[in-house]
Amino acid sequence: MAKRPSLQTLIKKADSARLRQLVNDLCRLSPENRRYAELSLRPAHEADPDEIIRVARKSIEKKFNTYDGRIDLRGARKVVTDTAKMLREFPLEAAEIKLIYVEIGTDFTLEYGDIYESFCVSLESMLESFCGGIEKEPGMYGYFTDRLGQLRQNTRNIGWGYGDQVDYLLGRLEGLVGSSNG
């Protein structure tokens, strides 16, 4: 049986008209594909990462506040990871969308009470990813300082060890990058 060609091989062999048609077809399939293509093809100075953040925030909020009472954590995380990929040229905004996820999840917990352990673990792992991004770009820390302080305050009495983990992660981040940005 012949080996199937890789996607890279198919792309290299395709003519430009076929590739343009493929991009158009992908953009018609989903708004996320369209936003990704627009952001990727625009020069960086013309991109609007704030609009991408605004749309992603709304989508995350919908995933947390479903009418049937079920939280779509997987869907919310997918919005974050897809958006962060779109914003790879914009590390501040990529970090922003991760923090937004944590803030929305924390607000949800404050409003409805402790959910379940895996819910908190999901928020913790996203916060850890956020912290990793800040560690790579310490200059961004100051932009988030007030919100991180508020997050720390809001999580003090949340169960499943969530408040303790938030305190640990933010204390560690502050120790690593905070002193160089104070």
C-alpha positions in Angstrom: 0.0 0.0 0.0 1.3 3.4 -1.0 2.1 5.9 1.8 -0.3 8.9 1.9 1.5 12.2 1.3 1.8 14.5 4.3 -0.1 17.7 4.5 3.1 19.7 3.9 3.7 17.7 0.7 0.2 18.4 -0.5 0.5 22.1 0.3 3.9 22.3 -1.6 2.3 20.6 -4.7 -0.9 22.7 -4.7 -1.1 25.7 -7.0 -1.8 29.2 -5.5 -5.4 29.3 -6.9 -6.2 26.0 -5.1 -4.6 27.2 -1.9 -6.7 30.5 -2.0 -9.8 28.4 -2.5 -8.9 26.2 0.4 -8.4 29.2 2.7 -11.8 30.7 1.6 -13.5 27.3 2.2 -11.9 27.1 5.7 -13.0 30.6 6.5 -16.6 29.7 5.5 -16.6 26.7 7.9 -16.1 28.7 11.1 -15.8 32.3 12.4 -12.6 31.1 14.3 -11.0 30.0 11.0 -11.9 33.4 9.5 -10.5 35.4 12.4 -7.3 33.2 12.4 -6.8 33.7 8.6 -7.4 37.4 8.9 -5.0 37.8 11.8 -2.4 35.7 10.2 -2.5 37.4 6.8 -2.6 41.0 8.0 0.6 42.9 8.8 1.0 42.9 12.6 0.4 46.7 12.7 -3.0 46.2 11.2 -4.2 43.4 13.4 -6.9 43.9 16.0 -6.1 41.6 18.9 -8.5 43.4 21.2 -11.4 42.4 18.9 -10.2 38.8 19.0 -10.1 39.0 22.9 -13.6 40.5 23.0 -15.1 37.8 20.9 -13.2 35.0 22.8 -14.4 36.4 26.1 -18.0 36.3 25.0 -17.6 32.7 23.9 -15.9 31.7 27.1 -18.7 33.4 29.1 -21.3 31.4 27.1 -19.4 28.1 27.8 -19.6 28.8 31.6 -23.1 30.1 31.6 -25.2 27.6 29.7 -28.9 27.5 30.0 -29.1 23.8 30.8 -26.9 24.2 33.8 -23.9 22.3 32.4 -20.5 24.0 32.2 -18.6 23.3 29.0 -15.1 23.5 30.4 -13.6 21.6 27.4 -15.2 24.1 25.0 -14.1 27.1 27.1 -10.5 25.7 27.2 -10.6 25.2 23.4 -11.6 28.8 22.9 -8.6 29.8 25.0 -6.1 27.6 23.3 -7.3 28.4 19.8 -7.3 32.2 20.6 -3.8 31.9 22.2 -2.6 30.3 18.9 -4.2 33.1 16.9 -2.4 35.6 19.1 1.0 34.0 19.0 2.5 37.3 17.7 0.8 39.1 20.6 2.1 37.6 23.9 0.3 40.1 26.1 -3.1 39.3 24.6 -2.3 35.6 24.6 -1.7 35.8 28.4 -4.8 38.0 28.7 -7.2 35.4 27.3 -5.8 32.8 29.8 -6.3 35.1 32.7 -9.8 35.9 31.5 -10.7 32.2 31.6 -9.4 32.0 35.2 -11.3 35.1 36.2 -14.6 34.0 34.6 -14.2 30.5 36.3 -13.5 32.1 39.6 -16.4 34.5 39.3 -18.6 31.6 38.5 -17.4 29.7 41.6 -18.0 32.8 43.8 -21.6 33.1 42.4 -22.6 29.5 42.5 -20.3 28.0 45.1 -17.6 25.4 44.9 -18.2 23.3 41.8 -16.1 20.2 41.7 -12.4 19.4 41.9 -11.7 19.0 38.2 -13.2 22.4 37.6 -10.7 23.9 40.0 -7.9 21.9 38.5 -8.8 23.3 35.1 -8.6 26.8 36.4 -5.3 26.1 38.2 -3.7 24.6 35.1 -4.8 27.6 33.0 -3.3 30.0 35.6 -0.1 27.9 35.6 0.0 28.4 31.8 -0.6 32.1 32.2 2.3 32.3 34.7 4.6 30.4 32.3 3.9 33.0 29.7 4.6 35.9 32.1 7.9 34.2 33.2 9.0 34.2 29.5 8.0 37.9 29.1 8.5 39.4 32.6 7.8 42.9 31.3 4.1 42.0 31.0 3.7 41.4 34.7 3.0 45.0 35.6 0.0 45.0 33.2 -1.7 42.3 35.2 -0.7 43.2 38.8 -4.0 44.7 39.9 -6.0 41.8 38.4 -3.8 39.2 39.9 -4.2 40.8 43.4 -7.9 40.8 42.9 -7.8 37.1 41.8 -5.8 36.2 44.9 -8.3 38.0 47.1 -11.3 36.4 45.4 -10.0 32.9 45.8 -9.0 33.0 49.5 -12.1 31.0 50.6 -12.7 28.7 47.6 -12.5 25.0 48.3 -10.7 22.1 46.7 -7.4 23.8 47.6 -8.0 26.3 44.7 -7.3 29.4 46.8 -4.1 27.8 48.1 -2.9 26.9 44.7 -3.7 30.4 43.3 -1.8 31.9 46.2 1.2 29.6 45.6 1.3 30.2 41.8 1.0 33.9 42.1 3.5 34.1 45.0 5.9 32.1 42.9 5.4 34.3 39.9 5.8 37.4 42.0 9.0 36.1 43.4 10.4 35.3 39.9 9.4 38.4 38.0 7.7 40.8 40.3 10.8 42.2 41.9 12.3 43.0 38.5 9.2 45.0 37.5 8.5 46.8 40.8 
